[in-house]
């Protein structure tokens, strides 16, 4: 009589993480305790339908199994035994994964049908159900908790559960770039809802300059006794997680942005709500260079600018880290993109990233050129501040919208009456309010990765500095000589 065994469980890891292990038909000797050794015959790929895995068990039995189906879309596979020293006859098994509702856990269903010699039905059913399936569930849980990941992203070698030494770059007093100095600290084990990360790349953003100058003292209070570590985003690998954290495991490649500075460091402990896992195709340095700026471009174009075909868009610092992303994405959306830059070299870069018309100016005179080019801008994306205020007002079309991202030339003084003449609107957004829940963070990050993958976002060239060279990175950013994002590497 044909026997059937089914077992199901929930694994505390996202479906992509579980599938990355299970789709490798030759992975089980690395995570399942009953398997002694395994290889794929004929040098075929371990995900090639039709391949045969040849393995021995620790009890001495020998089995050959063939992969019959594999789907990366439905997260399913089937396989059969073609030869075995155990008396499982006509054995066919299937694996099915489904995401649990919150997306951070995985439902795993494993089943098989087979014949047995008379009198061995119960013994062989128990062997498959308990020795293979239930043991396999526990073995994979343990493997993932230990950081096992067959995508070859590397193991975390730092100790878990204890304080870890970290080198950071901080300021004890507000001032120029040379006020940034190295500090050594200890990062405690993660508490409830926290993740501890070994950071490999850190994004450098203009808000870091504002904090260093003391323009937002409530966000970064500093003193000789309590220096303030700079930085709002980074990427690396998870060391360990605290209680009540689901969806992250040691060894996961992750990135984060958060409303509290402290990213200029080799190790950091942050709320898990800030963190996103990286798709396999996104490099850690790319994530550090792109996440905050890409999320910013997303809400600027999607939420505030509502940019689409025919939108007349003026982008200041069009060759900067955010500017290049905005220009390339807006171009794909069908906008007419006009940019301002400070040099002919930057103008060439801006054009390569979708800026149709570029105005080269170092004295913030651009309104006449914008009016001549398009009759006025529907949307202005501005990080210049006070010095460019009157020119922005003149450059806008009726009912235009001014988005103020920063104040590189000084704090912006914007009286409400200045908007009345053309029924203008004005906004001063902060990126962290647009990713203030894990769901929003994940959604916007995924849009950035998808846009990069599709070519809607063109990846700008990255300027790299060591963590200790943070002062030089700040000086470079403030010099207006850089094009594209700057990162610090650990």
Secondary structure, DSSP 8 states (H G I E B T S, - for coil): --EEEEEEEEESS-HHHHHHHHT-TT-HHHH-TTEEEEEEGGG--TTSTT-EEEEEETTS-EEEEEEEEEETTTTEEEEEEEEESS--EEEEEEEEEEE-TTSSSEEEEEEEEEE--TT-HHHHHHIIIIIIIIHHHHHHHHHHHTT--TT------S-SSS-EEEEEEEESS--SGGGEEEEEEEE----TTEEEEEEEEEEE-HHHHHHHHTTTTTTS---SSS-EE--SEEEEEEEEE-TT--S--TT-EEEEE-SS---SBSEEEEEGGGEEE--TTS-HHHHHHHHHHHHHHHHIIIIIS---TT-EEEEESTTBHHHHHHHHHHHHTT-EEEEEESSHHHHHHHHHTT-SEEEE-SS---HHHHHHHHSSEEEEEE---GGGHHHHHHHEEEEEEEEE---TTS-----GGGGGGGT-EEE---GGGGS-SHHHHHHHHHHHHHHHHHTSS-----EEEEGGGHHHHHHHHHTT---B-EEEE-
